Amino acid sequence: MSKVSVIFKVYPKENALESALKNIKENLKPVAIQAEEVAFGIKVIKVRFVFNNEQTTSSAIEEQLRKTDGVGEIEVEEESLI
């Protein structure tokens, strides 16, 4: 049984940064979450999840993120076994 760590870079919808942060934190319970400025006032949310690879997948978590209110685009920044 392996554990997986995955970091998603989440681009919130326009003017929905705080809403997206709150909804992700409350609904998905990530290990870590923070907003980072990319450039010229554009911010992304970096979200880290750790999970057992027999219980879920990063694709399933990504799908849940996509359904979260305030979330726009998503990309996997890093994924590794721990």
C-alpha positions as YAML, in Angstrom:
chain: A
units: angstrom
residues:
- id: 1
  name: MET
  ca: [0.00, 0.00, 0.00]
- id: 2
  name: SER
  ca: [1.64, 3.22, -1.17]
- id: 3
  name: LYS
  ca: [0.85, 6.79, -0.36]
- id: 4
  name: VAL
  ca: [0.78, 9.43, -3.04]
- id: 5
  name: SER
  ca: [1.41, 13.14, -2.71]
- id: 6
  name: VAL
  ca: [-0.03, 15.39, -5.39]
- id: 7
  name: ILE
  ca: [0.12, 19.17, -5.71]
- id: 8
  name: PHE
  ca: [-2.44, 20.88, -7.90]
- id: 9
  name: LYS
  ca: [-2.17, 24.39, -9.23]
- id: 10
  name: VAL
  ca: [-5.70, 25.79, -9.23]
- id: 11
  name: TYR
  ca: [-6.62, 28.91, -11.16]
- id: 12
  name: PRO
  ca: [-9.70, 30.46, -9.57]
- id: 13
  name: LYS
  ca: [-12.44, 32.06, -11.63]
- id: 14
  name: GLU
  ca: [-12.33, 35.85, -11.86]
- id: 15
  name: ASN
  ca: [-12.85, 37.50, -8.45]
- id: 16
  name: ALA
  ca: [-13.35, 34.10, -6.77]
- id: 17
  name: LEU
  ca: [-10.01, 33.53, -5.02]
- id: 18
  name: GLU
  ca: [-11.34, 33.67, -1.45]
- id: 19
  name: SER
  ca: [-14.42, 31.64, -2.34]
- id: 20
  name: ALA
  ca: [-12.34, 28.95, -4.04]
- id: 21
  name: LEU
  ca: [-9.89, 28.78, -1.09]
- id: 22
  name: LYS
  ca: [-12.73, 28.40, 1.39]
- id: 23
  name: ASN
  ca: [-14.63, 25.81, -0.65]
- id: 24
  name: ILE
  ca: [-11.56, 23.66, -1.31]
- id: 25
  name: LYS
  ca: [-10.49, 23.79, 2.34]
- id: 26
  name: GLU
  ca: [-13.95, 22.90, 3.67]
- id: 27
  name: ASN
  ca: [-15.03, 20.33, 1.11]
- id: 28
  name: LEU
  ca: [-11.86, 18.47, 0.16]
- id: 29
  name: LYS
  ca: [-9.72, 18.72, 3.33]
- id: 30
  name: PRO
  ca: [-6.27, 19.09, 1.71]
- id: 31
  name: VAL
  ca: [-3.03, 18.58, 3.63]
- id: 32
  name: ALA
  ca: [-1.88, 22.07, 2.64]
- id: 33
  name: ILE
  ca: [-3.37, 25.00, 0.75]
- id: 34
  name: GLN
  ca: [-2.04, 28.47, -0.05]
- id: 35
  name: ALA
  ca: [-2.50, 31.27, -2.52]
- id: 36
  name: GLU
  ca: [0.56, 32.41, -4.48]
- id: 37
  name: GLU
  ca: [1.01, 35.39, -6.74]
- id: 38
  name: VAL
  ca: [2.11, 34.38, -10.22]
- id: 39
  name: ALA
  ca: [2.52, 37.80, -11.86]
- id: 40
  name: PHE
  ca: [0.89, 41.20, -12.05]
- id: 41
  name: GLY
  ca: [-1.68, 40.45, -9.37]
- id: 42
  name: ILE
  ca: [-2.67, 37.06, -10.79]
- id: 43
  name: LYS
  ca: [-2.93, 34.48, -8.03]
- id: 44
  name: VAL
  ca: [-3.14, 30.70, -8.08]
- id: 45
  name: ILE
  ca: [-3.98, 28.28, -5.32]
- id: 46
  name: LYS
  ca: [-1.53, 25.48, -4.61]
- id: 47
  name: VAL
  ca: [-3.26, 22.52, -3.00]
- id: 48
  name: ARG
  ca: [-1.53, 19.39, -1.67]
- id: 49
  name: PHE
  ca: [-3.24, 16.09, -1.04]
- id: 50
  name: VAL
  ca: [-1.80, 12.88, 0.40]
- id: 51
  name: PHE
  ca: [-3.77, 9.71, -0.13]
- id: 52
  name: ASN
  ca: [-3.57, 5.93, -0.26]
- id: 53
  name: ASN
  ca: [-3.34, 4.91, -3.91]
- id: 54
  name: GLU
  ca: [-5.66, 1.95, -3.32]
- id: 55
  name: GLN
  ca: [-8.47, 4.17, -2.04]
- id: 56
  name: THR
  ca: [-8.49, 7.00, -4.60]
- id: 57
  name: THR
  ca: [-6.59, 8.52, -7.51]
- id: 58
  name: SER
  ca: [-5.32, 11.96, -8.41]
- id: 59
  name: SER
  ca: [-7.82, 11.98, -11.29]
- id: 60
  name: ALA
  ca: [-10.69, 11.51, -8.83]
- id: 61
  name: ILE
  ca: [-9.42, 14.38, -6.68]
- id: 62
  name: GLU
  ca: [-8.98, 16.55, -9.78]
- id: 63
  name: GLU
  ca: [-12.59, 15.85, -10.76]
- id: 64
  name: GLN
  ca: [-13.76, 16.92, -7.28]
- id: 65
  name: LEU
  ca: [-11.71, 20.11, -7.59]
- id: 66
  name: ARG
  ca: [-13.29, 20.88, -10.97]
- id: 67
  name: LYS
  ca: [-16.75, 20.63, -9.40]
- id: 68
  name: THR
  ca: [-15.81, 23.05, -6.60]
- id: 69
  name: ASP
  ca: [-17.44, 26.47, -6.78]
- id: 70
  name: GLY
  ca: [-14.99, 29.22, -7.75]
- id: 71
  name: VAL
  ca: [-12.46, 26.91, -9.42]
- id: 72
  name: GLY
  ca: [-11.47, 27.61, -13.02]
- id: 73
  name: GLU
  ca: [-8.52, 25.73, -14.53]
- id: 74
  name: ILE
  ca: [-6.45, 23.02, -12.82]
- id: 75
  name: GLU
  ca: [-3.08, 21.49, -13.53]
- id: 76
  name: VAL
  ca: [-1.00, 18.90, -11.72]
- id: 77
  name: GLU
  ca: [2.22, 20.51, -10.59]
- id: 78
  name: GLU
  ca: [3.81, 17.50, -8.89]
- id: 79
  name: GLU
  ca: [2.87, 13.91, -8.15]
- id: 80
  name: SER
  ca: [5.03, 11.37, -6.33]
- id: 81
  name: LEU
  ca: [5.01, 8.31, -4.14]
- id: 82
  name: ILE
  ca: [5.91, 8.89, -0.51]
...
